[in-house]
Amino acid sequence: MANYRDIHGFQIEVRSDNPSNPVNGQVWYNTTDSKLRGAVVSSTGAWATGGALNTGIEKSGGAGIQTSALSMGGKLPSTTNGVESYDGTSWTEIANLNTARNALGGAGASNTSAIAFGGEAPGTGNKNHTETWDGSSWTEVGNLNTARGSIADAGIATAALAFGGEPARTETESWNGTSWTELADLNTGRYSGGGAGTYTSALYFGGGFPQKNETESWNGTSWTEVANLNLARYNTAGSGGSNTSALAFGGQPGLAGSANETELWNGTSWSEQNNLNSARVSLTGTGTATASIVFGGEGPPPAQTLTEEWNVPFTTTREFTVS
């Protein structure tokens, strides 16, 4: 009978811990807990628990990547100007926004370079305020042309896109690092949908109300209707690097309840993926279609501190029974 060494060409490794980055099929014996383990690498993605926010939040703005992200403003349940920074492991409270608001847009390449715009504040209505983050402080810059909350976003701090918003707005605006410029409108006005991509290659999906499954693709000049989401929802979140690669996750599929469904966009159609571990609405996401982060949200109240990380490929560790 063939043994492990004959098949793989090496012996089972004996070590006191688990390898930090095992390859598919790697097997090792952990002497600390006397366990025989192996790694299985899946070609599909999955969600894993990340470091919890310091304060439960919903309807915050998001920016950055999975290992360098920001949560900006939001509700807890009252509207806040609080900001937290993620380093891939844990969240740290940092300098506050100048203007407290929830349901705002955000864009940025990292936790040291971001922009926050729009949003809502009880008693004062929708906001057009824009602020930029340099890693140390927030600076007020040129306002949006159209004040709105529940806005969708794409891009980075010097080249961002703002689109949609409440109540059922179609306006699209582009940020060049200095000012906002009005561009071609969405085909379908809506709010609380998911956004992904860059200021020249973006995607807008879902939204409401009532909940919608429409998806629109932005090519830098105009919006085009493309294939619908499988699950209509609003108060949803998204991530992705372009209009051909995005994720949609969570959200509200009806008047009540929350979803954990995740869908992947390949430029042509949406396909169902592994679900979030925690179903929630009014959550925030950022990153790419292969390495995303989602945080906060509500499901059920109060606002959540939960963080989940999406990775493709996804590595799981299995234990073997030795007799």
LINNORMO-V84614 format. One record per residue. N is the residue number from 1. RES is the residue in one letter. SS is DSSP state (H for helix, E for strand, - for the rest). NEAR is the number of other C-alpha atoms within 10 Angstrom. Layout:
n	res	ss	near
N	RES	SS	NEAR
N	RES	SS	NEAR
//
This chain:
n	res	ss	near
1	M	-	3
2	A	-	6
3	N	-	9
4	Y	H	11
5	R	H	10
6	D	H	10
7	I	H	8
8	H	H	11
9	G	-	9
10	F	-	9
11	Q	-	12
12	I	-	16
13	E	E	11
14	V	E	13
15	R	E	12
16	S	-	12
17	D	-	12
18	N	-	17
19	P	-	13
20	S	-	6
21	N	-	8
22	P	-	17
23	V	-	13
24	N	-	14
25	G	-	11
26	Q	-	16
27	V	E	24
28	W	E	22
29	Y	E	20
30	N	E	17
31	T	-	13
32	T	-	10
33	D	-	9
34	S	-	9
35	K	E	15
36	L	E	18
37	R	E	17
38	G	E	20
39	A	E	19
40	V	E	16
41	V	E	17
42	S	E	14
43	S	-	11
44	T	-	13
45	G	-	21
46	A	E	23
47	W	E	22
48	A	E	14
49	T	E	15
50	G	-	20
51	G	-	17
52	A	-	18
53	L	-	21
54	N	-	14
55	T	-	16
56	G	-	20
57	I	-	31
58	E	E	29
59	K	-	33
60	S	-	33
61	G	E	31
62	G	E	33
63	A	E	33
64	G	E	29
65	I	E	24
66	Q	-	26
67	T	-	18
68	S	E	22
69	A	E	27
70	L	E	32
71	S	E	29
72	M	E	30
73	G	E	30
74	G	E	31
75	K	E	23
76	L	-	21
77	P	-	14
78	S	-	12
79	T	E	20
80	T	E	20
81	N	E	17
82	G	E	23
83	V	E	21
84	E	E	21
85	S	E	24
86	Y	E	24
87	D	-	16
88	G	-	15
89	T	-	11
90	S	-	15
91	W	E	22
92	T	E	12
93	E	E	15
94	I	E	14
95	A	-	15
96	N	-	16
97	L	-	22
98	N	-	16
99	T	-	20
100	A	-	21
101	R	-	31
102	N	E	30
103	A	-	33
104	L	-	32
105	G	E	31
106	G	E	33
107	A	E	30
108	G	E	28
109	A	E	20
110	S	E	22
111	N	-	22
112	T	-	19
113	S	E	21
114	A	E	27
115	I	E	30
116	A	E	27
117	F	E	29
118	G	-	30
119	G	-	31
120	E	E	24
121	A	E	21
122	P	-	11
123	G	-	6
124	T	-	8
125	G	E	12
126	N	E	23
127	K	-	23
128	N	-	17
129	H	-	22
130	T	E	25
131	E	E	21
132	T	E	24
133	W	E	19
134	D	-	13
135	G	-	14
136	S	-	10
137	S	-	14
138	W	E	19
139	T	E	13
140	E	E	16
141	V	E	15
142	G	-	16
143	N	-	17
144	L	-	21
145	N	-	16
146	T	-	19
147	A	-	18
148	R	-	29
149	G	E	27
150	S	-	30
151	I	-	30
152	A	E	31
153	D	E	34
154	A	E	33
155	G	E	30
156	I	E	24
157	A	-	26
158	T	-	19
159	A	E	19
160	A	E	25
161	L	E	30
162	A	E	28
163	F	E	28
164	G	-	28
165	G	-	30
166	E	E	21
167	P	-	17
168	A	-	18
169	R	-	20
170	T	-	17
171	E	-	20
172	T	E	23
173	E	E	21
174	S	E	23
175	W	E	21
176	N	-	14
177	G	-	15
178	T	-	11
179	S	-	15
180	W	E	21
181	T	E	13
182	E	E	15
183	L	E	16
184	A	-	15
185	D	-	17
186	L	-	21
187	N	-	15
188	T	-	17
189	G	-	18
190	R	-	30
191	Y	E	29
192	S	-	31
193	G	-	32
194	G	E	31
195	G	E	34
196	A	E	34
197	G	E	30
198	T	-	23
199	Y	-	25
200	T	-	18
201	S	-	20
202	A	E	26
203	L	E	34
204	Y	E	28
205	F	E	31
206	G	-	32
207	G	-	33
208	G	E	25
209	F	-	19
210	P	-	12
211	Q	-	22
212	K	E	22
213	N	-	18
214	E	-	23
215	T	E	24
216	E	E	21
217	S	E	23
218	W	E	21
219	N	-	15
220	G	-	15
221	T	-	12
222	S	-	15
223	W	E	21
224	T	E	13
225	E	E	16
226	V	E	15
227	A	-	16
228	N	-	17
229	L	-	21
230	N	-	16
231	L	-	21
232	A	-	20
233	R	E	32
234	Y	E	30
235	N	-	28
236	T	-	30
237	A	E	32
238	G	E	35
239	S	E	32
240	G	E	29
241	G	E	21
242	S	E	25
243	N	-	23
244	T	-	19
245	S	E	20
246	A	E	28
247	L	E	32
248	A	E	30
249	F	E	27
250	G	-	31
251	G	-	34
252	Q	E	26
253	P	-	23
254	G	-	16
255	L	-	11
256	A	-	7
257	G	-	14
258	S	-	23
259	A	-	22
260	N	-	16
261	E	-	20
262	T	E	23
263	E	E	22
264	L	E	24
265	W	E	21
266	N	-	15
267	G	-	15
268	T	-	12
269	S	-	15
270	W	E	20
271	S	E	13
272	E	E	15
273	Q	-	16
274	N	-	15
275	N	-	17
276	L	-	21
277	N	-	15
278	S	-	18
279	A	-	20
280	R	-	29
281	V	E	28
282	S	-	28
283	L	-	29
284	T	E	30
285	G	E	35
286	T	E	34
287	G	E	30
288	T	-	23
289	A	-	27
290	T	-	22
291	A	E	21
292	S	E	24
293	I	E	30
294	V	E	27
295	F	E	27
296	G	-	29
297	G	-	33
298	E	E	24
299	G	-	21
300	P	-	12
301	P	-	11
302	P	-	13
303	A	E	23
304	Q	-	22
305	T	-	17
306	L	-	23
307	T	E	24
308	E	E	21
309	E	E	23
310	W	E	24
311	N	E	20
312	V	-	16
313	P	-	13
314	F	E	16
315	T	E	19
316	T	E	12
317	T	E	14
318	R	E	12
319	E	E	13
320	F	E	11
321	T	-	7
322	V	-	6
323	S	-	3
//
